[in-house]
Amino acid sequence: MNYKKFLRFSAFYLTIFLFLLLLILFINRSINLILFSSFTYALLISFVNFLIGFFSINYGMMKNDKLFLIIVFGAIIFRFFTVFLVIIGVLSFLDVRADYFIFTTFILYFYYLVIEILYLKNLKKVEN
């Protein structure tokens, strides 16, 4: 498995696998609706955050270095405030377990951040 396929597997296929695993556990009544929704919202928020970063990196790679930094750092600021507001909204208005939701969001956020860093590292190797 080459590096690009590994990153694709790590980011996209693992997300689908985790959701299907959660769905199977929910259907088998191993977890209740509140836990299922807590994990699903955390997975969705983290994955959308990753997608925004992934697309901003790809968009910025076509630009010069200064514009690349503006695009990527602007996306980071946008993502931070968006995720912060969505987390506050989910905790305020939806019936989720706060501890499971926050912990899962935290873990997935850093997981996807590592994938983004590895993706940038791979793009840097290709560019050189």
Beta strands, then each sheet from edge to edge (+ up, - down):
end
